[in-house]
Amino acid sequence: MGEGYHAHWGSPHAEANAIAEAGRKAKGATAYVTLEPCGHGGKTPPCADALIRAGVKEVVYAHADPNPETAGRGPQRLRAAGVTVRRQGRAPKYVRELLQPYLAHLECRRPWVIAKWAMTLDGRIATRSRDSRWITAEKTRRWTHRFLRARVDAILVGAGTVLTDDPALTNRSGRGRQPLRVVVCGRRPLWPRARVLSDGGPTLLVVPQQFRAPPDVDVAVCGQLWKVDPHRLLGELYDRGLRRVLVEGGGELLGSMFDAGLVDQAAVFLGPRIVGGISAIQAVAGRGRARMAEALELEHVVHHTIGPDQVIEGYVNWASGNR
Amino acid sequence: MGEGYHAHWGSPHAEANAIAEAGRKAKGATAYVTLEPCGHGGKTPPCADALIRAGVKEVVYAHADPNPETAGRGPQRLRAAGVTVRRQGRAPKYVRELLQPYLAHLECRRPWVIAKWAMTLDGRIATRSRDSRWITAEKTRRWTHRFLRARVDAILVGAGTVLTDDPALTNRSGRGRQPLRVVVCGRRPLWPRARVLSDGGPTLLVVPQQFRAPPDVDVAVCGQLWKVDPHRLLGELYDRGLRRVLVEGGGELLGSMFDAGLVDQAAVFLGPRIVGGISAIQAVAGRGRARMAEALELEHVVHHTIGPDQVIEGYVNWASGNR
């Protein structure tokens, strides 16, 4: 017997892991899989071929793959090689939950969205004078580079955050890749000497309407009057091949993403300090929910402590908050 | 050798605990204590007498007791019984930190103040329509009754909280005592049919100016124009014998307490939900701090998980935030 799962995008699929664990016992065995085995080579070789080579006799799967690049091709190849292939009725709830991130991408044609913010114990991301340095400890900020920035294709921030913080938005962990920096602009023109526009690294400006951009800046128009439409924004990023993005704020951008129901995962960092003030800046602005029972709930929540700070991470429960 | 500490108000003092642990070995020993041993019987018998009975030969203490009820009396009794008593120079920083809560009471003549709030992961204590039911799970709310409400002399809330939530503000844990309910009023008149005024339990109304109160309601005037002065409020509570109070909100009351530098300890409850909205209600209002570097820091922070929720507790660092 062998078991396996797909750890993350670009790594071996569940089938390859299970075959490796089973070794010789795979010969003549039945493979039970959640998603139909793929029949195309993407980041990894097709799983159908691996199952055939391993001598698997039968494959039972729970959910068809809606990805047009592979749908039906895996089962077809398996059958052509004499392997029995069965789909086991309707996929049970836990299988659908497990596959949700993958299915969401394909069905909605948008990247997986992680919302991240650091806040004080009274829930502020900046003081009334928009000062946010620093809420968490240096160790915690290094952690976010290594475990968040190094693992996404793009980092999104609003133009207001660029104006007040002038962040570099780079992955300074020394590992993984450099995410594309995406600045979402509204009415506010972007400060041309901002670090993200002047340090030579790639940056994408997303604007609501065509405007005179500096000549060598990449611009995408995703607007509705004076506001960038979050659905069009994510569609644009998906079309550019970005599959996993990190939204780092400010509150206005996070609010519009939450209001549009487009956040899949959240990572909240809490520094042990209290800033107070009726006009201090909140983490998630926008319209929000009228009733607490409509709040979006996180599930599969994990907490960890990094130095003096706390991190709370979880997946947005798609069934909560009438989303 | 024996060690001991004073766990909480009303329980045996450190000396009694250390003597119990040392047993017979206390005879002829030297006792090292932070605060001078007390010479009066309060909630527990005088420590000086216990030390004498145990046969301690010498007592070294780090900090004199400023409490006029006992100051100097313990050392005097000890010396009269032939025990050598020495004060060890100036109290080191960690001793002063350890004694801070006790010293604060005596020096400032005000109760120890615990601020408590439950908030969403985006730092809100209510939605834009002031709905706050519920942010945390029932299990967590039961925990607050047992470990916070049952252990304080009074619970303070603002009149706004009474208007929107109409809370009972009772300790429903089945343990400990019933705290006095204190409602801090501002311009807003208190709803006369509010539960805290009509359920027969004791409630104290704190108002900025004399007004026509319902005949059988206990009223204290602690005002400055239209606003209750938080220093006068705490002085009044201290004079009524209340030594440990819990401020449960709303944001306006918590803000005025934090602005006045009157919070000693904070307990923040986080429910795994996100409500969003630019006009959702924040945990700590008031004026707040202009710079993040001026934020009040918590120290000796502990985190714990209760069901789906997180609790972060700590002591306000008196040296932080230029308080």
Interface residues (C-beta under 8 A of the other chain):
Chain A: W117 M119 T120 L121 D122 G123 R124 A126 T127 R128 S129 D131 S132 R133 W134 I135 G251 L254 G255 F258 D259 A266 V268 L270 P272 R273 I274 V275 G276 G277 I278 S279 A280 Q282 A283 V284 A285 G286 R287 G288 R289 A290 R291 M292 A293 E294 A295 L296 E297 L298 E299 V301 H303 T305 P308 Q310 I312 G314 V316 S320
Chain B: W117 M119 T120 L121 D122 G123 R124 A126 T127 R128 S129 D131 S132 R133 W134 I135 G251 L254 G255 F258 D259 A266 V268 L270 P272 R273 I274 V275 G276 G277 I278 S279 A280 Q282 A283 V284 A285 G286 R287 G288 R289 A290 R291 M292 A293 E294 A295 L296 E297 L298 E299 V301 H303 T305 P308 Q310 I312 G314 V316 S320
